[in-house]
Amino acid sequence: MSCDDNDVDCAEVLDRVYMFLDHELDDRTLTYDEIKAHLDDCQPCLSTYDIERVIREAVARACGCDHAPDELRLKIRARIQEVRVQMTRTP
């Protein structure tokens, strides 16, 4: 996936979309402002971001204040990453 933004790689943005949503970026690679600017300019990345955001909001509404155990969070993130890799490999 690519766009006209030569400064920021789409794959790098999408790899950090969960940290961006959780406000957990370490700012060692991309800052919040850089990701936000990229999302504003790149429709494919924005679409992916919007899907993730909507899913996260639906889960939050359904689960209320219950928090998933850290082990479950890690398993879910690993599975999501596997699916994302599979999707990027599919033509």
N, CA and C atoms as an extended XYZ file, in Angstrom:
273
Properties=species:S:1:pos:R:3:atomname:S:1:resname:S:1:resid:I:1 pbc="F F F"
N         0.850       -1.167        0.000 N   MET     1
C         0.000        0.000        0.000 CA  MET     1
C         0.892        1.224        0.000 C   MET     1
N         0.527        2.181       -0.780 N   SER     2
C         1.332        3.396       -0.799 CA  SER     2
C         0.457        4.583       -1.150 C   SER     2
N         1.019        5.735       -0.960 N   CYS     3
C         0.327        6.976       -1.299 CA  CYS     3
C         1.374        7.955       -1.803 C   CYS     3
N         1.011        9.194       -1.908 N   ASP     4
C         1.933       10.204       -2.431 CA  ASP     4
C         2.880       10.763       -1.383 C   ASP     4
N         2.738       10.338       -0.127 N   ASP     5
C         3.581       10.844        0.960 CA  ASP     5
C         4.907       10.095        0.952 C   ASP     5
N         5.947       10.723        0.453 N   ASN     6
C         7.259       10.073        0.373 CA  ASN     6
C         7.985       10.062        1.705 C   ASN     6
N         7.535       10.890        2.651 N   ASP     7
C         8.205       10.984        3.943 CA  ASP     7
C         7.814        9.867        4.899 C   ASP     7
N         6.599        9.347        4.777 N   VAL     8
C         6.095        8.359        5.724 CA  VAL     8
C         5.598        7.138        4.959 C   VAL     8
N         6.051        5.970        5.382 N   ASP     9
C         5.682        4.709        4.753 CA  ASP     9
C         4.346        4.220        5.302 C   ASP     9
N         3.441        3.824        4.433 N   CYS    10
C         2.121        3.342        4.855 CA  CYS    10
C         2.233        2.156        5.802 C   CYS    10
N         3.108        1.216        5.501 N   ALA    11
C         3.255        0.034        6.362 CA  ALA    11
C         3.674        0.435        7.766 C   ALA    11
N         4.528        1.439        7.862 N   GLU    12
C         4.982        1.901        9.168 CA  GLU    12
C         3.826        2.545        9.938 C   GLU    12
N         2.997        3.309        9.250 N   VAL    13
C         1.839        3.924        9.890 CA  VAL    13
C         0.886        2.832       10.385 C   VAL    13
N         0.580        1.875        9.525 N   LEU    14
C        -0.372        0.837        9.898 CA  LEU    14
C         0.172       -0.070       10.998 C   LEU    14
N         1.487       -0.253       11.054 N   ASP    15
C         2.085       -1.030       12.149 CA  ASP    15
C         1.904       -0.331       13.486 C   ASP    15
N         1.731        0.970       13.460 N   ARG    16
C         1.631        1.742       14.701 CA  ARG    16
C         0.227        2.265       14.978 C   ARG    16
N        -0.751        1.847       14.176 N   VAL    17
C        -2.097        2.382       14.329 CA  VAL    17
C        -2.692        2.040       15.696 C   VAL    17
N        -2.400        0.861       16.239 N   TYR    18
C        -2.942        0.500       17.555 CA  TYR    18
C        -2.323        1.355       18.650 C   TYR    18
N        -1.031        1.566       18.572 N   MET    19
C        -0.376        2.422       19.554 CA  MET    19
C        -0.881        3.858       19.426 C   MET    19
N        -1.141        4.276       18.195 N   PHE    20
C        -1.689        5.609       17.951 CA  PHE    20
C        -3.068        5.729       18.590 C   PHE    20
N        -3.925        4.717       18.373 N   LEU    21
C        -5.270        4.726       18.950 CA  LEU    21
C        -5.235        4.713       20.477 C   LEU    21
N        -4.268        3.994       21.038 N   ASP    22
C        -4.158        3.869       22.496 CA  ASP    22
C        -3.358        5.004       23.130 C   ASP    22
N        -2.855        5.910       22.312 N   HIS    23
C        -1.989        6.996       22.795 CA  HIS    23
C        -0.780        6.428       23.521 C   HIS    23
N        -0.175        5.399       22.904 N   GLU    24
C         0.981        4.736       23.497 CA  GLU    24
C         2.219        4.801       22.615 C   GLU    24
N         2.266        5.723       21.669 N   LEU    25
C         3.443        5.841       20.810 CA  LEU    25
C         4.651        6.249       21.639 C   LEU    25
N         5.789        5.674       21.294 N   ASP    26
C         7.007        6.048       22.006 CA  ASP    26
C         7.739        7.189       21.306 C   ASP    26
N         7.233        7.614       20.147 N   ASP    27
C         7.786        8.733       19.373 CA  ASP    27
C         9.229        8.509       18.915 C   ASP    27
N         9.701        7.262       18.972 N   ARG    28
C        11.060        7.003       18.481 CA  ARG    28
C        11.099        6.934       16.965 C   ARG    28
N         9.988        6.604       16.363 N   THR    29
C         9.985        6.505       14.907 CA  THR    29
C         9.064        7.544       14.285 C   THR    29
N         7.778        7.439       14.570 N   LEU    30
C         6.812        8.400       14.049 CA  LEU    30
C         6.114        9.082       15.207 C   LEU    30
N         5.895       10.367       15.071 N   THR    31
C         5.187       11.108       16.104 CA  THR    31
C         3.685       11.066       15.823 C   THR    31
N         2.908       11.467       16.805 N   TYR    32
C         1.457       11.556       16.609 CA  TYR    32
C         1.129       12.491       15.453 C   TYR    32
N         1.821       13.619       15.391 N   ASP    33
C         1.554       14.589       14.326 CA  ASP    33
C         1.869       14.019       12.947 C   ASP    33
N         2.958       13.259       12.839 N   GLU    34
C         3.319       12.658       11.549 CA  GLU    34
C         2.279       11.620       11.122 C   GLU    34
N         1.823       10.809       12.066 N   ILE    35
C         0.813        9.802       11.726 CA  ILE    35
C        -0.494       10.479       11.365 C   ILE    35
N        -0.906       11.461       12.132 N   LYS    36
C        -2.150       12.187       11.847 CA  LYS    36
C        -2.085       12.848       10.475 C   LYS    36
N        -0.968       13.474       10.164 N   ALA    37
C        -0.814       14.119        8.858 CA  ALA    37
C        -0.884       13.085        7.740 C   ALA    37
N        -0.262       11.930        7.949 N   HIS    38
C        -0.299       10.881        6.936 CA  HIS    38
C        -1.730       10.380        6.745 C   HIS    38
N        -2.442       10.152        7.838 N   LEU    39
C        -3.828        9.684        7.741 CA  LEU    39
C        -4.703       10.704        7.029 C   LEU    39
N        -4.437       11.974        7.242 N   ASP    40
C        -5.205       13.023        6.573 CA  ASP    40
C        -4.981       13.025        5.065 C   ASP    40
N        -3.802       12.567        4.629 N   ASP    41
C        -3.443       12.624        3.209 CA  ASP    41
C        -3.542       11.292        2.474 C   ASP    41
N        -3.693       10.186        3.197 N   CYS    42
C        -3.646        8.861        2.565 CA  CYS    42
C        -4.964        8.124        2.803 C   CYS    42
N        -5.787        8.070        1.796 N   GLN    43
C        -7.116        7.447        1.922 CA  GLN    43
C        -7.050        5.964        2.309 C   GLN    43
N        -6.174        5.143        1.719 N   PRO    44
C        -6.130        3.733        2.133 CA  PRO    44
C        -5.785        3.558        3.609 C   PRO    44
N        -4.830        4.314        4.100 N   CYS    45
C        -4.463        4.216        5.516 CA  CYS    45
C        -5.592        4.747        6.400 C   CYS    45
N        -6.226        5.827        5.974 N   LEU    46
C        -7.330        6.386        6.744 CA  LEU    46
C        -8.474        5.377        6.842 C   LEU    46
N        -8.764        4.683        5.764 N   SER    47
C        -9.823        3.674        5.780 CA  SER    47
C        -9.503        2.562        6.771 C   SER    47
N        -8.266        2.092        6.751 N   THR    48
C        -7.855        1.050        7.689 CA  THR    48
C        -7.938        1.558        9.119 C   THR    48
N        -7.469        2.761        9.347 N   TYR    49
C        -7.530        3.377       10.673 CA  TYR    49
C        -8.981        3.486       11.141 C   TYR    49
N        -9.874        3.935       10.255 N   ASP    50
C       -11.278        4.096       10.628 CA  ASP    50
C       -11.911        2.760       11.001 C   ASP    50
N       -11.579        1.708       10.263 N   ILE    51
C       -12.102        0.374       10.587 CA  ILE    51
C       -11.643       -0.036       11.980 C   ILE    51
N       -10.373        0.129       12.261 N   GLU    52
C        -9.828       -0.249       13.568 CA  GLU    52
C       -10.470        0.579       14.678 C   GLU    52
N       -10.659        1.865       14.425 N   ARG    53
C       -11.261        2.749       15.423 CA  ARG    53
C       -12.700        2.343       15.724 C   ARG    53
N       -13.474        2.044       14.690 N   VAL    54
C       -14.878        1.657       14.865 CA  VAL    54
C       -14.973        0.330       15.618 C   VAL    54
N       -14.122       -0.626       15.266 N   ILE    55
C       -14.119       -1.910       15.968 CA  ILE    55
C       -13.790       -1.695       17.435 C   ILE    55
N       -12.795       -0.904       17.694 N   ARG    56
C       -12.388       -0.632       19.073 CA  ARG    56
C       -13.519        0.028       19.860 C   ARG    56
N       -14.213        0.976       19.239 N   GLU    57
C       -15.330        1.640       19.916 CA  GLU    57
C       -16.468        0.667       20.196 C   GLU    57
N       -16.760       -0.235       19.242 N   ALA    58
C       -17.826       -1.221       19.441 CA  ALA    58
C       -17.482       -2.175       20.586 C   ALA    58
N       -16.239       -2.610       20.619 N   VAL    59
C       -15.808       -3.502       21.705 CA  VAL    59
C       -15.886       -2.765       23.044 C   VAL    59
N       -15.481       -1.525       23.072 N   ALA    60
C       -15.526       -0.746       24.314 CA  ALA    60
C       -16.960       -0.597       24.811 C   ALA    60
N       -17.898       -0.348       23.892 N   ARG    61
C       -19.299       -0.232       24.300 CA  ARG    61
C       -19.831       -1.557       24.818 C   ARG    61
N       -19.459       -2.643       24.162 N   ALA    62
C       -19.966       -3.955       24.546 CA  ALA    62
C       -19.366       -4.448       25.860 C   ALA    62
N       -18.143       -4.075       26.133 N   CYS    63
C       -17.447       -4.588       27.304 CA  CYS    63
C       -17.515       -3.651       28.498 C   CYS    63
N       -18.006       -2.461       28.307 N   GLY    64
C       -18.090       -1.517       29.409 CA  GLY    64
C       -16.731       -1.228       29.994 C   GLY    64
N       -16.625       -1.336       31.273 N   CYS    65
C       -15.372       -1.014       31.967 CA  CYS    65
C       -14.483       -2.226       32.184 C   CYS    65
N       -14.894       -3.384       31.693 N   ASP    66
C       -14.071       -4.579       31.852 CA  ASP    66
C       -12.813       -4.450       31.018 C   ASP    66
N       -11.683       -4.787       31.605 N   HIS    67
C       -10.416       -4.740       30.890 CA  HIS    67
C        -9.916       -6.161       30.658 C   HIS    67
N        -9.441       -6.394       29.449 N   ALA    68
C        -8.904       -7.712       29.122 CA  ALA    68
C        -7.572       -7.914       29.834 C   ALA    68
N        -7.305       -9.143       30.255 N   PRO    69
C        -5.994       -9.434       30.849 CA  PRO    69
C        -4.891       -9.176       29.824 C   PRO    69
N        -3.703       -8.825       30.310 N   ASP    70
C        -2.577       -8.521       29.419 CA  ASP    70
C        -2.277       -9.671       28.465 C   ASP    70
N        -2.362      -10.897       28.951 N   GLU    71
C        -2.075      -12.068       28.104 CA  GLU    71
C        -3.052      -12.138       26.931 C   GLU    71
N        -4.323      -11.872       27.191 N   LEU    72
C        -5.323      -11.879       26.127 CA  LEU    72
C        -5.055      -10.760       25.127 C   LEU    72
N        -4.717       -9.588       25.627 N   ARG    73
C        -4.394       -8.473       24.728 CA  ARG    73
C        -3.253       -8.838       23.787 C   ARG    73
N        -2.213       -9.457       24.332 N   LEU    74
C        -1.062       -9.840       23.507 CA  LEU    74
C        -1.460      -10.859       22.452 C   LEU    74
N        -2.289      -11.820       22.820 N   LYS    75
C        -2.741      -12.835       21.855 CA  LYS    75
C        -3.566      -12.198       20.742 C   LYS    75
N        -4.442      -11.291       21.114 N   ILE    76
C        -5.290      -10.630       20.116 CA  ILE    76
C        -4.447       -9.783       19.175 C   ILE    76
N        -3.526       -9.020       19.724 N   ARG    77
C        -2.659       -8.192       18.871 CA  ARG    77
C        -1.812       -9.043       17.940 C   ARG    77
N        -1.324      -10.184       18.440 N   ALA    78
C        -0.529      -11.083       17.600 CA  ALA    78
C        -1.372      -11.632       16.460 C   ALA    78
N        -2.615      -12.007       16.759 N   ARG    79
C        -3.490      -12.554       15.720 CA  ARG    79
C        -3.845      -11.481       14.695 C   ARG    79
N        -4.111      -10.287       15.151 N   ILE    80
C        -4.415       -9.189       14.225 CA  ILE    80
C        -3.220       -8.937       13.313 C   ILE    80
N        -2.020       -8.978       13.866 N   GLN    81
C        -0.821       -8.776       13.053 CA  GLN    81
C        -0.684       -9.886       12.014 C   GLN    81
N        -0.992      -11.137       12.406 N   GLU    82
C        -0.935      -12.255       11.457 CA  GLU    82
C        -1.906      -12.016       10.298 C   GLU    82
N        -3.113      -11.598       10.620 N   VAL    83
C        -4.114      -11.340        9.579 CA  VAL    83
C        -3.670      -10.201        8.681 C   VAL    83
N        -3.106       -9.159        9.274 N   ARG    84
C        -2.638       -8.020        8.490 CA  ARG    84
C        -1.545       -8.458        7.520 C   ARG    84
N        -0.620       -9.285        7.973 N   VAL    85
C         0.448       -9.781        7.101 CA  VAL    85
C        -0.133      -10.621        5.989 C   VAL    85
N        -1.098      -11.480        6.313 N   GLN    86
C        -1.738      -12.303        5.289 CA  GLN    86
C        -2.427      -11.430        4.248 C   GLN    86
N        -3.078      -10.369        4.703 N   MET    87
C        -3.794       -9.483        3.776 CA  MET    87
C        -2.821       -8.739        2.869 C   MET    87
N        -1.658       -8.375        3.364 N   THR    88
C        -0.706       -7.653        2.522 CA  THR    88
C        -0.060       -8.579        1.505 C   THR    88
N        -0.023       -9.855        1.812 N   ARG    89
C         0.561      -10.827        0.867 CA  ARG    89
C        -0.411      -11.267       -0.203 C   ARG    89
N        -1.714      -11.065        0.022 N   THR    90
C        -2.731      -11.456       -0.935 CA  THR    90
C        -2.864      -10.366       -1.998 C   THR    90
N        -2.725      -10.761       -3.284 N   PRO    91
C        -2.800       -9.749       -4.343 CA  PRO    91
C        -4.177       -9.160       -4.491 C   PRO    91
